Amino acid sequence: MTAALDDTPTLSRIDPQRFHRVRTLWVGSLCSVEEVTVIDTGAPAVLKQMHPEHRVDPGLAARCINEGLILRSLQKDPSFSGIPRLLELGILPNGCPALLLQRLGDPLAEHLSAFNVETKPDALAWILSLGHQLARTLAMVHRHHIVHRDLRPDNILFAHPSDRNRDRTFPDAYLIDFGLAKVFGDEVFLPISTGEEDLLGTDLYMPPEQWESAKYVTGSADVYALGVILYQLASGRPPFVHDKRQVLMYQHLVCPPPPLPLRIPTALASIIFDMLAKRPSVRPSAQQCADRFFALR
């Protein structure tokens, strides 16, 4: 079941003339993201808007609106952190949903090629900091019965350089893009049906159960995806890589991840491999991961 735009919650009208476009940050198949300046206040922000050609698909429009509703709901949590702040959710004059968001910096994906635990002096501390921050954020998200379902390096952004806390050794990390998120709680969002055989997510980071069905995954799926990202930082590559999708699926379903480099401390490797357990019930929760990373720090 999907919802038409006419069935959406009451949303404000967003006037694009209120913003000065600075630059295009990203253009995807569903949405585009632009850095803007709010003309009245001079404040920097990000405008995420659905492409006009998708307005005829109520399911895609509902996913865009639900992302804003999810962020709005999470912001009510007293422990809210690690997620971009929603400044406004509304509809553009062309009828497309749009989100005005906190401006952030560059994605983790841009740091992967230069990240090397053998040559980067603070690499291990950096992995621990990132693991702790993201696990803590996921724990908050999971308490609201929300599963992200697409945790990957492109969806992890760091604080903008002008907003970074100079007292912090490492920049704050933010989890973005809840367009594929699954909501299990009582919050009122637009209904979206995920088929039992639908494959949603990014192949390199999808847990075994998500390869079988994205419909019934739990927060443990996000823990696995974070484990893949941390493994990639620790070893220089994801645990499983193959150009054939069916082989990659088999590896995630059956194969144990290769050993990590000897330089990775046993305690850190233990957390990562626990996060990569094939059975969701065996993996630690996001909060347990956060606690273990904090203890190691």
C-alpha positions as CSV (number, residue, x, y, z in Angstrom):
1,M,0.0,0.0,0.0
2,T,1.2,3.5,-0.8
3,A,-0.1,6.9,0.0
4,A,-0.9,9.7,-2.5
5,L,0.4,13.2,-2.0
6,D,-3.1,14.3,-1.2
7,D,-3.1,12.0,1.8
8,T,0.1,13.5,3.4
9,P,0.2,15.2,6.7
10,T,-0.2,19.0,6.6
11,L,3.0,20.4,5.2
12,S,4.2,23.9,4.7
13,R,4.9,25.4,1.3
14,I,8.6,26.0,0.7
15,D,9.4,29.0,-1.5
16,P,12.7,28.4,-3.3
17,Q,13.1,32.2,-3.7
18,R,14.0,32.2,0.0
19,F,17.3,30.6,-0.7
20,H,20.5,31.5,-2.6
21,R,21.9,28.4,-4.2
22,V,25.6,27.9,-3.4
23,R,26.4,24.6,-5.1
24,T,25.0,21.2,-6.0
25,L,26.3,18.6,-3.6
26,W,24.7,15.4,-5.0
27,V,22.3,14.3,-7.7
28,G,20.7,10.9,-7.3
29,S,18.0,8.9,-9.1
30,L,15.3,10.2,-6.8
31,C,16.5,13.4,-5.2
32,S,19.1,16.2,-5.6
33,V,20.9,17.9,-2.7
34,E,22.0,21.5,-2.8
35,E,23.9,23.7,-0.4
36,V,22.0,27.0,0.0
37,T,22.0,30.1,2.1
38,V,18.8,31.3,3.7
39,I,18.5,34.9,2.3
40,D,16.7,36.4,5.3
41,T,19.2,35.2,7.9
42,G,22.3,34.4,5.9
43,A,22.3,30.9,7.6
44,P,23.8,28.0,5.6
45,A,21.6,25.0,5.0
46,V,21.0,22.0,2.7
47,L,17.9,21.7,0.5
48,K,17.0,18.1,-0.5
49,Q,14.3,17.9,-3.1
50,M,12.7,15.1,-5.1
51,H,13.0,15.2,-8.9
52,P,9.7,16.5,-10.4
53,E,9.3,13.4,-12.7
54,H,8.8,11.2,-9.6
55,R,5.8,13.2,-8.3
56,V,3.5,10.8,-10.1
57,D,4.8,7.9,-8.0
58,P,3.1,8.2,-4.6
59,G,5.4,5.5,-3.1
60,L,8.6,7.5,-3.9
61,A,7.0,10.8,-2.7
62,A,6.0,9.0,0.5
63,R,9.6,7.9,1.1
64,C,10.8,11.5,0.8
65,I,8.2,12.8,3.2
66,N,8.7,10.0,5.6
67,E,12.4,10.9,5.8
68,G,11.5,14.3,7.1
69,L,8.9,12.9,9.5
70,I,11.5,10.4,10.9
71,L,14.0,13.2,11.5
72,R,11.3,15.4,13.1
73,S,10.4,12.5,15.4
74,L,14.0,11.7,16.3
75,Q,14.7,15.4,17.2
76,K,12.2,15.1,20.1
77,D,14.6,12.6,21.8
78,P,16.6,14.3,24.6
79,S,19.6,12.3,23.5
80,F,19.3,13.4,19.9
81,S,22.7,13.6,18.2
82,G,24.6,12.3,15.2
83,I,21.8,13.0,12.7
84,P,21.3,16.2,10.7
85,R,18.8,18.6,12.2
86,L,15.6,19.0,10.1
87,L,15.0,22.8,9.7
88,E,11.9,22.5,7.6
89,L,9.7,19.9,5.8
90,G,7.4,21.0,3.0
91,I,6.3,21.0,-0.6
92,L,7.8,23.1,-3.4
93,P,5.7,25.0,-5.9
94,N,6.1,22.1,-8.4
95,G,4.5,19.8,-5.9
96,C,7.7,17.9,-4.9
97,P,8.5,17.2,-1.3
98,A,11.6,18.9,0.1
99,L,13.7,19.0,3.3
100,L,15.7,21.9,4.6
101,L,18.5,20.4,6.6
102,Q,21.5,21.3,8.7
103,R,24.6,21.8,6.6
104,L,27.3,19.2,7.0
105,G,30.8,18.5,5.6
106,D,32.3,15.8,3.5
107,P,31.3,12.1,3.5
108,L,33.4,9.2,5.0
109,A,33.5,7.8,1.4
110,E,36.0,10.6,0.4
111,H,38.4,9.5,3.1
112,L,38.6,5.8,2.5
113,S,41.2,5.7,-0.2
114,A,43.7,7.7,1.9
115,F,42.9,5.9,5.2
116,N,45.6,3.4,6.1
117,V,46.1,1.9,9.5
118,E,49.8,1.2,8.8
119,T,50.7,4.8,8.0
120,K,48.0,7.0,9.8
121,P,49.3,7.6,13.3
122,D,45.9,8.1,14.9
123,A,44.1,5.5,12.8
124,L,43.0,3.2,15.6
125,A,41.8,6.0,17.8
126,W,39.9,7.4,14.8
127,I,38.2,4.0,14.1
128,L,37.2,3.8,17.8
129,S,35.8,7.3,17.8
130,L,33.8,6.7,14.6
131,G,32.5,3.3,15.9
132,H,31.4,4.8,19.2
133,Q,29.7,7.8,17.6
134,L,27.8,5.8,15.0
135,A,26.8,3.0,17.3
136,R,25.5,5.6,19.8
137,T,23.5,7.2,17.1
138,L,22.1,3.9,15.9
139,A,21.1,3.0,19.5
140,M,19.1,6.2,19.6
141,V,17.5,5.4,16.3
142,H,16.7,1.8,17.2
143,R,15.0,2.9,20.5
144,H,12.5,4.6,18.3
145,H,11.9,1.3,16.4
146,I,13.5,2.6,13.2
147,V,16.0,0.7,11.1
148,H,18.1,2.7,8.6
149,R,18.7,-0.2,6.1
150,D,21.3,1.7,4.0
151,L,24.3,2.4,6.2
152,R,27.3,3.0,4.0
153,P,30.3,5.4,3.7
154,D,28.3,7.8,1.5
155,N,25.6,8.1,4.2
156,I,28.1,9.1,6.9
157,L,29.0,12.8,6.9
158,F,31.3,14.8,9.1
159,A,30.6,18.2,10.7
160,H,31.3,21.1,8.4
161,P,34.8,22.5,9.0
162,S,33.4,25.8,10.1
163,D,31.2,24.1,12.7
164,R,33.7,21.7,14.2
165,N,34.5,21.8,17.9
166,R,38.2,22.6,18.2
167,D,38.3,20.8,21.5
168,R,37.5,17.5,19.9
169,T,40.3,15.4,18.4
170,F,38.0,13.9,15.8
171,P,35.0,15.6,14.0
172,D,31.5,14.7,14.8
173,A,30.0,12.0,12.5
174,Y,26.4,12.2,11.2
175,L,24.2,9.5,9.8
176,I,22.1,10.8,6.9
177,D,19.5,9.6,4.3
178,F,16.6,7.8,5.9
179,G,14.9,7.3,2.6
180,L,15.0,3.5,2.9
181,A,14.3,3.4,6.6
182,K,11.9,0.9,8.1
183,V,9.6,2.0,10.9
184,F,8.2,-0.5,13.4
185,G,6.9,1.8,16.1
186,D,3.6,3.6,16.7
187,E,4.6,6.9,15.1
188,V,2.3,8.0,12.3
189,F,4.1,8.0,9.0
190,L,2.9,7.4,5.4
191,P,2.4,3.7,4.8
192,I,4.9,2.2,2.4
193,S,4.9,-1.5,1.5
194,T,8.2,-3.4,1.2
195,G,7.7,-6.7,-0.7
196,E,9.0,-9.8,1.0
197,E,11.5,-10.4,-1.8
198,D,12.5,-6.7,-2.3
199,L,16.2,-6.1,-2.2
200,L,16.8,-2.7,-0.6
201,G,20.2,-1.4,0.5
202,T,23.8,-1.3,-0.9
203,D,25.3,-4.7,-1.8
204,L,28.7,-4.3,-0.1
205,Y,27.2,-3.5,3.3
206,M,24.0,-5.6,3.4
207,P,23.7,-8.3,6.1
208,P,22.7,-11.8,5.2
209,E,19.1,-11.4,6.3
210,Q,18.7,-8.3,4.2
211,W,19.8,-10.2,1.1
212,E,16.9,-12.6,1.8
213,S,14.3,-9.9,2.6
214,A,14.5,-6.3,3.5
215,K,11.0,-6.4,4.8
216,Y,11.7,-8.0,8.2
217,V,15.1,-6.8,9.1
218,T,15.7,-5.4,12.6
219,G,18.3,-3.0,14.0
220,S,20.8,-5.8,13.9
221,A,21.0,-5.2,10.2
222,D,22.4,-1.7,10.8
223,V,24.9,-3.1,13.3
224,Y,26.2,-5.5,10.6
225,A,26.5,-2.7,8.1
226,L,28.5,-0.6,10.6
227,G,30.7,-3.6,11.2
228,V,31.5,-3.8,7.4
229,I,32.4,-0.1,7.4
230,L,34.7,-0.5,10.4
231,Y,36.3,-3.6,8.9
232,Q,36.9,-1.6,5.7
233,L,38.7,1.1,7.7
234,A,40.7,-1.4,9.6
235,S,41.8,-3.5,6.6
236,G,41.6,-1.2,3.6
237,R,38.7,-3.1,1.9
238,P,35.3,-4.5,2.8
239,P,35.2,-8.1,4.0
240,F,33.5,-9.2,0.8
241,V,34.1,-7.9,-2.7
242,H,33.0,-9.4,-6.0
243,D,31.8,-8.1,-9.4
244,K,29.0,-10.7,-9.6
245,R,26.1,-9.9,-7.3
246,Q,25.1,-13.5,-6.7
247,V,28.7,-14.4,-5.5
248,L,28.7,-11.3,-3.2
249,M,25.4,-12.5,-1.8
250,Y,26.8,-16.0,-1.2
251,Q,29.8,-14.5,0.6
252,H,27.6,-12.4,3.0
253,L,25.4,-15.4,3.6
254,V,28.0,-18.1,4.2
255,C,31.7,-17.0,4.2
256,P,33.5,-15.8,7.3
257,P,35.3,-12.5,6.9
258,P,39.0,-12.7,6.3
259,P,41.3,-12.0,9.3
260,L,42.1,-8.3,10.0
261,P,45.7,-7.0,9.9
262,L,47.9,-7.9,12.8
263,R,48.1,-4.3,13.8
264,I,44.5,-4.2,14.8
265,P,44.2,-4.9,18.5
266,T,42.4,-8.1,19.5
267,A,39.7,-6.2,21.5
268,L,38.8,-4.0,18.5
269,A,38.8,-7.0,16.1
270,S,36.6,-8.9,18.4
271,I,33.9,-6.2,18.4
272,I,34.0,-5.9,14.6
273,F,33.7,-9.7,14.1
274,D,30.9,-9.9,16.6
275,M,29.1,-7.2,14.5
276,L,29.6,-9.3,11.4
277,A,28.0,-12.4,12.8
278,K,25.8,-14.2,10.3
279,R,22.9,-14.6,12.6
280,P,21.2,-11.3,13.7
281,S,20.4,-12.7,17.2
282,V,24.1,-13.3,17.9
283,R,25.2,-9.8,17.1
284,P,25.5,-7.2,19.9
285,S,23.0,-4.4,20.0
286,A,24.0,-0.9,18.8
287,Q,24.1,0.2,22.5
288,Q,26.3,-2.7,23.5
289,C,28.7,-1.8,20.6
290,A,28.7,1.8,21.8
291,D,29.6,0.7,25.3
292,R,32.4,-1.5,24.1
293,F,33.9,1.1,21.9
294,F,33.7,3.7,24.7
295,A,35.5,1.3,27.0
296,L,38.3,0.8,24.5
297,R,38.7,4.5,24.0
